[in-house]
């Protein structure tokens, strides 16, 4: 039976509309603004669409996909479209106010489920949070996040004590807490990451760039939620 992860969004402050005591916080999924799934067609029109192909990224991706093929697993097509384009992969990193960047890993064994694997695709500059695809046979890939860099955790585990990891890779309870479900598809994760960083830039910038209709709608969810919150 497939395990079930705790679901949360790892995000930052939205200019007073959503509190965040540190650089990041975890927000329950049912507290997030809903997204219009009709927007997500795998073409990234909301980012301007795909332009050209990056030969270097195709080569980088091939190493990962070939290894996954041998495990009868595959990366989601929306991510392949995004990652191999000439114009899209730099946009999310450039938009990130916490200096996150694209970082593709080799397949990493899941610490909680035999036969499943992780592939890291995005990370915070200081590794406060890292985002992975969770891949299991016969199921669609989804996005999880963690404060653990699992490539390093396995290296530390296999080093025979030469390195100290940040967790016990063999402790199921600890790893289930460290890995949390984030989004059902890459494009939905990318959109929420993108719009939240654009909102934060708009509300915190001295230049105060105006919010567009989608950003206003996103924040309206939090304004409405505050209005309907019970008083204490």
PyMOL commands that set and color helices and strands:
alter all, ss='L'
color gray80, all
select helices_A, chain A and resi 29-31+37-39+45-47+55-70+77-83+89-95+150-158+172-178+186-204+213-227
alter helices_A, ss='H'
color red, helices_A
select strands_A, chain A and resi 8-11+25-28+101-102+108-109+117-123+130-135+142-146+180-183
alter strands_A, ss='S'
color yellow, strands_A
deselect
rebuild
show_as cartoon
